């Protein structure tokens, strides 16, 4: 059986941690930053983790990670 291909869009957006969680960056940090509070922008800097509902889907898209 041939090797499975990773979903390239997902590979650029998600990383799987050693513990098996799906790490990702937050949205809403590209533009129109003037109206967003400093507290919100600071929180968006930190990595987010995908919800357990979406975790299985992302892991299916990244078979070898």
PyMOL CGO cylinders between C-alpha atoms (Angstrom):
from pymol import cmd
from pymol.cgo import CYLINDER

trace = [
    CYLINDER, 0.00, 0.00, 0.00, 1.39, 3.45, -0.88, 0.3, 1, 1, 1, 1, 1, 1,
    CYLINDER, 1.39, 3.45, -0.88, 2.26, 6.08, 1.67, 0.3, 1, 1, 1, 1, 1, 1,
    CYLINDER, 2.26, 6.08, 1.67, -0.55, 8.42, 2.74, 0.3, 1, 1, 1, 1, 1, 1,
    CYLINDER, -0.55, 8.42, 2.74, -0.23, 12.09, 1.88, 0.3, 1, 1, 1, 1, 1, 1,
    CYLINDER, -0.23, 12.09, 1.88, -0.58, 14.75, 4.55, 0.3, 1, 1, 1, 1, 1, 1,
    CYLINDER, -0.58, 14.75, 4.55, -3.15, 17.46, 3.96, 0.3, 1, 1, 1, 1, 1, 1,
    CYLINDER, -3.15, 17.46, 3.96, -0.81, 20.35, 3.18, 0.3, 1, 1, 1, 1, 1, 1,
    CYLINDER, -0.81, 20.35, 3.18, -3.20, 23.05, 4.38, 0.3, 1, 1, 1, 1, 1, 1,
    CYLINDER, -3.20, 23.05, 4.38, -3.54, 21.31, 7.75, 0.3, 1, 1, 1, 1, 1, 1,
    CYLINDER, -3.54, 21.31, 7.75, 0.21, 20.65, 7.97, 0.3, 1, 1, 1, 1, 1, 1,
    CYLINDER, 0.21, 20.65, 7.97, 0.88, 24.39, 7.76, 0.3, 1, 1, 1, 1, 1, 1,
    CYLINDER, 0.88, 24.39, 7.76, -1.69, 25.25, 10.44, 0.3, 1, 1, 1, 1, 1, 1,
    CYLINDER, -1.69, 25.25, 10.44, -1.46, 22.50, 13.07, 0.3, 1, 1, 1, 1, 1, 1,
    CYLINDER, -1.46, 22.50, 13.07, 1.24, 20.71, 15.05, 0.3, 1, 1, 1, 1, 1, 1,
    CYLINDER, 1.24, 20.71, 15.05, 0.71, 17.63, 17.19, 0.3, 1, 1, 1, 1, 1, 1,
    CYLINDER, 0.71, 17.63, 17.19, 2.30, 17.88, 20.64, 0.3, 1, 1, 1, 1, 1, 1,
    CYLINDER, 2.30, 17.88, 20.64, 4.08, 15.01, 22.37, 0.3, 1, 1, 1, 1, 1, 1,
    CYLINDER, 4.08, 15.01, 22.37, 1.01, 14.44, 24.53, 0.3, 1, 1, 1, 1, 1, 1,
    CYLINDER, 1.01, 14.44, 24.53, -1.21, 14.20, 21.46, 0.3, 1, 1, 1, 1, 1, 1,
    CYLINDER, -1.21, 14.20, 21.46, -2.91, 17.59, 21.64, 0.3, 1, 1, 1, 1, 1, 1,
    CYLINDER, -2.91, 17.59, 21.64, -3.39, 19.65, 18.47, 0.3, 1, 1, 1, 1, 1, 1,
    CYLINDER, -3.39, 19.65, 18.47, -1.61, 23.02, 18.73, 0.3, 1, 1, 1, 1, 1, 1,
    CYLINDER, -1.61, 23.02, 18.73, -2.62, 25.95, 16.51, 0.3, 1, 1, 1, 1, 1, 1,
    CYLINDER, -2.62, 25.95, 16.51, -2.43, 29.71, 16.22, 0.3, 1, 1, 1, 1, 1, 1,
    CYLINDER, -2.43, 29.71, 16.22, -5.37, 31.98, 17.00, 0.3, 1, 1, 1, 1, 1, 1,
    CYLINDER, -5.37, 31.98, 17.00, -7.38, 33.77, 14.34, 0.3, 1, 1, 1, 1, 1, 1,
    CYLINDER, -7.38, 33.77, 14.34, -8.28, 37.50, 14.35, 0.3, 1, 1, 1, 1, 1, 1,
    CYLINDER, -8.28, 37.50, 14.35, -4.73, 38.81, 14.63, 0.3, 1, 1, 1, 1, 1, 1,
    CYLINDER, -4.73, 38.81, 14.63, -4.00, 39.91, 11.03, 0.3, 1, 1, 1, 1, 1, 1,
    CYLINDER, -4.00, 39.91, 11.03, -5.67, 43.29, 10.58, 0.3, 1, 1, 1, 1, 1, 1,
    CYLINDER, -5.67, 43.29, 10.58, -8.08, 45.80, 12.14, 0.3, 1, 1, 1, 1, 1, 1,
    CYLINDER, -8.08, 45.80, 12.14, -6.07, 45.61, 15.36, 0.3, 1, 1, 1, 1, 1, 1,
    CYLINDER, -6.07, 45.61, 15.36, -6.80, 49.17, 16.49, 0.3, 1, 1, 1, 1, 1, 1,
    CYLINDER, -6.80, 49.17, 16.49, -10.27, 48.36, 17.80, 0.3, 1, 1, 1, 1, 1, 1,
    CYLINDER, -10.27, 48.36, 17.80, -9.15, 45.21, 19.63, 0.3, 1, 1, 1, 1, 1, 1,
    CYLINDER, -9.15, 45.21, 19.63, -8.07, 45.58, 23.23, 0.3, 1, 1, 1, 1, 1, 1,
    CYLINDER, -8.07, 45.58, 23.23, -4.47, 45.06, 24.28, 0.3, 1, 1, 1, 1, 1, 1,
    CYLINDER, -4.47, 45.06, 24.28, -5.60, 42.23, 26.52, 0.3, 1, 1, 1, 1, 1, 1,
    CYLINDER, -5.60, 42.23, 26.52, -7.24, 40.43, 23.62, 0.3, 1, 1, 1, 1, 1, 1,
    CYLINDER, -7.24, 40.43, 23.62, -4.22, 40.87, 21.34, 0.3, 1, 1, 1, 1, 1, 1,
    CYLINDER, -4.22, 40.87, 21.34, -1.90, 39.61, 24.07, 0.3, 1, 1, 1, 1, 1, 1,
    CYLINDER, -1.90, 39.61, 24.07, -4.06, 36.52, 24.51, 0.3, 1, 1, 1, 1, 1, 1,
    CYLINDER, -4.06, 36.52, 24.51, -4.03, 35.81, 20.78, 0.3, 1, 1, 1, 1, 1, 1,
    CYLINDER, -4.03, 35.81, 20.78, -0.23, 35.64, 20.79, 0.3, 1, 1, 1, 1, 1, 1,
    CYLINDER, -0.23, 35.64, 20.79, -0.24, 32.44, 22.81, 0.3, 1, 1, 1, 1, 1, 1,
    CYLINDER, -0.24, 32.44, 22.81, -0.87, 29.16, 20.98, 0.3, 1, 1, 1, 1, 1, 1,
    CYLINDER, -0.87, 29.16, 20.98, -4.32, 27.67, 21.14, 0.3, 1, 1, 1, 1, 1, 1,
    CYLINDER, -4.32, 27.67, 21.14, -5.34, 24.04, 21.26, 0.3, 1, 1, 1, 1, 1, 1,
    CYLINDER, -5.34, 24.04, 21.26, -8.00, 22.47, 19.06, 0.3, 1, 1, 1, 1, 1, 1,
    CYLINDER, -8.00, 22.47, 19.06, -11.13, 21.28, 20.82, 0.3, 1, 1, 1, 1, 1, 1,
    CYLINDER, -11.13, 21.28, 20.82, -11.57, 17.57, 21.44, 0.3, 1, 1, 1, 1, 1, 1,
    CYLINDER, -11.57, 17.57, 21.44, -14.42, 17.59, 18.89, 0.3, 1, 1, 1, 1, 1, 1,
    CYLINDER, -14.42, 17.59, 18.89, -12.02, 18.68, 16.11, 0.3, 1, 1, 1, 1, 1, 1,
    CYLINDER, -12.02, 18.68, 16.11, -8.90, 16.83, 17.29, 0.3, 1, 1, 1, 1, 1, 1,
    CYLINDER, -8.90, 16.83, 17.29, -9.74, 13.54, 15.58, 0.3, 1, 1, 1, 1, 1, 1,
    CYLINDER, -9.74, 13.54, 15.58, -10.38, 15.27, 12.24, 0.3, 1, 1, 1, 1, 1, 1,
    CYLINDER, -10.38, 15.27, 12.24, -7.04, 17.09, 12.30, 0.3, 1, 1, 1, 1, 1, 1,
    CYLINDER, -7.04, 17.09, 12.30, -5.16, 13.94, 13.24, 0.3, 1, 1, 1, 1, 1, 1,
    CYLINDER, -5.16, 13.94, 13.24, -6.74, 12.14, 10.28, 0.3, 1, 1, 1, 1, 1, 1,
    CYLINDER, -6.74, 12.14, 10.28, -5.42, 14.87, 7.97, 0.3, 1, 1, 1, 1, 1, 1,
    CYLINDER, -5.42, 14.87, 7.97, -1.88, 14.47, 9.39, 0.3, 1, 1, 1, 1, 1, 1,
    CYLINDER, -1.88, 14.47, 9.39, -1.32, 10.71, 9.35, 0.3, 1, 1, 1, 1, 1, 1,
    CYLINDER, -1.32, 10.71, 9.35, 2.40, 10.62, 10.22, 0.3, 1, 1, 1, 1, 1, 1,
    CYLINDER, 2.40, 10.62, 10.22, 2.68, 13.34, 12.86, 0.3, 1, 1, 1, 1, 1, 1,
]
cmd.load_cgo(trace, "trace")
